[in-house]
Amino acid sequence: MEELIPLEISQLFFFDGEKIRSLAEDASSSAALAAAVKALLGLDIVERLIADATVLQARLAKQAGPAEKRAEAGALEEQLRTLQAQLQTLTTDRASLENRLERAKVELKEAEEVFASVGGKHWELRQERKARLTELVTGARELAAQLLALAAGELPLLLVTDLLADVMEQAGQERRAGEAALLERLLAERDGRLLEALRRAQVPPALLGLVQEHLGADRQARQVPGAGEQRLGLSDKVQNALPHLLTEKLPALREQAGQILEKLSGIEQEREDLERALAATPADADMGQVVERLKETTQTATRHEDQAQRLDADVKRIKAELKECESRLEKLWRKDLAGEFHREDRQRLVGLAARTRDTMQEFLRRATANKIDRLSLLITESFRYLLRKQTLVERIHIDPEDFAITLYDAAGVSLPRLRLSEGEKQIFAIAILWGLARASARPLPAVIDTPMARLDAVHRQHLVERYFPNASHQVVLFSTDTEVDRTYYQALQPALARAYHLSYDERSKVTVGEEGYFWKE
């Protein structure tokens, strides 16, 4: 059976919903992918050949080498086996921890969603918001005091700037009228002295009358029109201050008051927002269980992540020690090869074993790199073909070194798998299995058990129309009537050869297969 359906390949054709779920959620699925790819390409045989060549080389070295070299080689081999066992244990523990870590992350995500749905973010920020609200109240009070101080000065005069302009105009007229009256009095005194001098000089009366008439007309021409009584009587200091007040002081006060009012308006708006947010904040009594669950899930996830980091560091350290041990053993095998081996055939076998191992390692690297691009393309095509969001993922890349899978969007930016929904993760896992099956040269039937859990209607439709009829040349689908209902059954009808209903007989305690689906057509 192993010859017909190798175990590593069978998992690509025989799987169920739990297999899909673990492959979708487990970040260490690259290990399963590596085993499947190597089985598909026959690279597991290459790895076995490399291991066998190493064993043969060590055996020959121990048989032919001197006692001290054999003892040293034995010690190194024992250390190598110990390190390999430790690495296997650490790898197993890391894989097991990864499952617990993924579950912890899922529980943490659920707890965060519940925390957010009941107003957890508001609850977390309540103290900060209360402190900010106190600051805003104090700031508003200080701004109001500044406005009050401005209102106690010249600021209210902004309400009567037109009247101030009239006052300045009236004051100017009164000043000019006063200056004209003073000038007229001085001229009258001058004219009186002049006329008196002319009389003493016994100027003829006709000439004296003409001079008097001319002087009177001159004073009349110098009078200011409309100069009435003095209503304001402002001092020169006040009259000089009025233009400065109107053109400079009051505009500056207007701008200052506008800035204060703008700040006050912003404070009031922020204050209203904070008060609404505080009103939406749930009470402490309502958040107790939610906060406790969030705290527990956070601690669990953090603990698992710390443990994963420690295990990763240990795995890295053991791999480095393992590589160093293999390098020392390799040097020991190859050192003084001609002197260590006297028999030509044994020397030739050791050399061939070393060359075989080196050649197969290079072949393994090149073959993996050459085939992995096509496999990435097949998985990308399968995923985009089944996915509802056609623009979500542009391509899928598989690293030929560690078989890690990376998703990229149209902009070439890597897309974390956590960004995918539960249904999209399941479609992604199915695409991996389908891509690997398409890359396989073996025409094996596909056996699928309950594959459509956690899928929305569109993705279910895609599986029914695009995947099930094309998963292989023969597909055996195990389903409940809630997964493949009448609509989906009708869609699959053109591709169906047989339908059986497995019913359990309570009396005989056996399951009986009957031809036909859950309902009679």
Buried (B, 14 or more C-beta within 10 A) or exposed (E): EEEEBBEBBBBBBBBBBEBBBBBBBBBBBBBBBBBBBBBBBEBBEBEEBBEBBBEBBBEBBBEBBEEEBBEBBEEBBEBBEBBEEBBEEBBEBBBEBBBBBBBBBBBBEEBBEBBEEBBBEBBBBBEEBEEBBEEBEEBBEBBEEBBEEBEEEEBEBBEEBEEBEEBBEBBBBBBEBBEBBEBBEEBEEEBEEEBEEBEEEEBEEEEBEEBBEEBEEEBEEEEBEEBEEBEEEBEEEEBEEBEEBBEEBBEEBBEBBEEBEEBBEEBEEBBEEBEEBBEEBBEEEEBEEBBEBBEEBBEBBEEBBEBBEEBEEBBEEBBEBBEEBBEBBBEBBBEEBEEBBEEEEBBEBBBEBBEBBEBBBEBBEEBBEEBBEEBBBBBBBBBBBBBBEEEBBBBBBBEBEEBBBBBBBEEEEEBEBEEBBBBBBBBBBBBBBBBBBBBBEBEBEBBBBBBBBBBEEEBBBBBBBBBBBBBBEEBBBBBEEEBBBEEBBEBBEEEEEEBEEEEEEEEEEEEEEEEEBBEEE
